[in-house]
Amino acid sequence: MVYDLDNKDSFASLIHWEEEMKRFGVDMSRTKIVVCGNKSDNPGREVNVKDVVAWCKKRGYLHFETSANTASNVQEAFETLFGLCVEQYKEDKAKFGL
């Protein structure tokens, strides 16, 4: 999930998207989520990153500060998410014989 570091409302909308996933039956215990705070290259921020990190930690999500403009941490976030998905696949394969 992505939010704008310059916009508190965009962070608040993460709760909405989390609820939407649950509403559609997503098993949150098996879902790998990476949260990206975008526009890390901008100096003015409305979002307190400590609050976001605490929110993510409580849910077991990983957090990255990223910049689409400079590509900072974008590859790292995707590679981390991909790695988590591969790990989940291996666990499922062993558990369910996939």
C-alpha positions as CSV (number, residue, x, y, z in Angstrom):
1,M,0.0,0.0,0.0
2,V,1.2,3.5,-0.7
3,Y,0.5,6.8,1.0
4,D,1.8,10.3,0.4
5,L,4.2,11.6,3.1
6,D,2.9,15.1,2.3
7,N,-0.7,14.2,3.0
8,K,-2.2,13.0,6.3
9,D,-5.4,12.0,4.6
10,S,-3.6,9.6,2.4
11,F,-2.1,7.8,5.4
12,A,-5.6,7.6,7.0
13,S,-6.9,6.0,3.8
14,L,-4.6,3.0,4.4
15,I,-7.1,2.0,7.1
16,H,-9.9,2.1,4.5
17,W,-7.9,-0.1,2.1
18,E,-7.1,-2.5,4.9
19,E,-10.8,-2.8,5.8
20,E,-11.7,-3.3,2.1
21,M,-9.3,-6.2,1.9
22,K,-10.9,-7.8,5.0
23,R,-14.4,-7.1,3.6
24,F,-13.5,-9.0,0.4
25,G,-12.3,-12.0,2.5
26,V,-8.5,-11.5,2.3
27,D,-6.8,-13.6,4.9
28,M,-4.7,-10.9,6.5
29,S,-2.7,-13.4,8.5
30,R,-1.3,-14.8,5.2
31,T,-1.1,-11.6,3.2
32,K,2.2,-9.9,2.8
33,I,2.0,-6.2,2.9
34,V,4.6,-3.5,2.3
35,V,3.6,0.1,3.1
36,C,5.4,2.8,1.1
37,G,5.5,6.4,2.2
38,N,6.0,8.1,-1.2
39,K,7.6,11.5,-1.9
40,S,10.5,11.0,0.5
41,D,12.4,13.5,-1.6
42,N,10.1,16.3,-0.5
43,P,11.3,18.2,2.6
44,G,7.8,19.2,3.8
45,R,5.9,16.3,5.5
46,E,2.5,16.2,7.1
47,V,2.8,12.5,8.2
48,N,4.7,11.6,11.3
49,V,6.7,8.6,10.1
50,K,7.0,7.3,13.7
51,D,3.3,6.9,13.8
52,V,3.3,5.0,10.5
53,V,6.1,2.7,11.6
54,A,4.2,1.9,14.8
55,W,1.0,1.3,12.8
56,C,2.8,-1.0,10.5
57,K,4.6,-2.8,13.3
58,K,1.3,-3.5,15.1
59,R,0.0,-5.2,11.9
60,G,3.2,-7.0,10.9
61,Y,3.6,-4.8,7.8
62,L,7.0,-3.6,6.5
63,H,7.5,0.1,5.9
64,F,9.6,1.9,3.3
65,E,10.1,5.6,2.6
66,T,10.2,5.9,-1.2
67,S,10.4,8.4,-4.0
68,A,8.9,7.8,-7.4
69,N,10.7,10.9,-8.5
70,T,14.2,9.7,-7.6
71,A,13.4,5.9,-7.4
72,S,14.8,5.9,-3.9
73,N,13.9,2.6,-2.1
74,V,11.4,1.6,-4.8
75,Q,13.4,-1.4,-6.0
76,E,14.1,-2.4,-2.4
77,A,10.4,-2.3,-1.5
78,F,9.4,-4.5,-4.5
79,E,12.3,-6.9,-4.0
80,T,11.3,-7.3,-0.3
81,L,7.7,-7.9,-1.2
82,F,8.6,-10.4,-3.8
83,G,10.8,-12.2,-1.3
84,L,8.0,-12.3,1.2
85,C,5.6,-13.8,-1.4
86,V,8.2,-16.5,-2.4
87,E,8.6,-17.4,1.3
88,Q,4.8,-17.6,1.7
89,Y,4.5,-19.8,-1.5
90,K,7.2,-22.2,-0.1
91,E,5.3,-22.4,3.2
92,D,2.0,-23.1,1.4
93,K,3.6,-25.6,-0.9
94,A,5.0,-27.6,2.1
95,K,1.8,-27.3,4.1
96,F,-0.7,-27.9,1.4
97,G,1.3,-29.8,-1.2
98,L,0.9,-27.2,-3.9
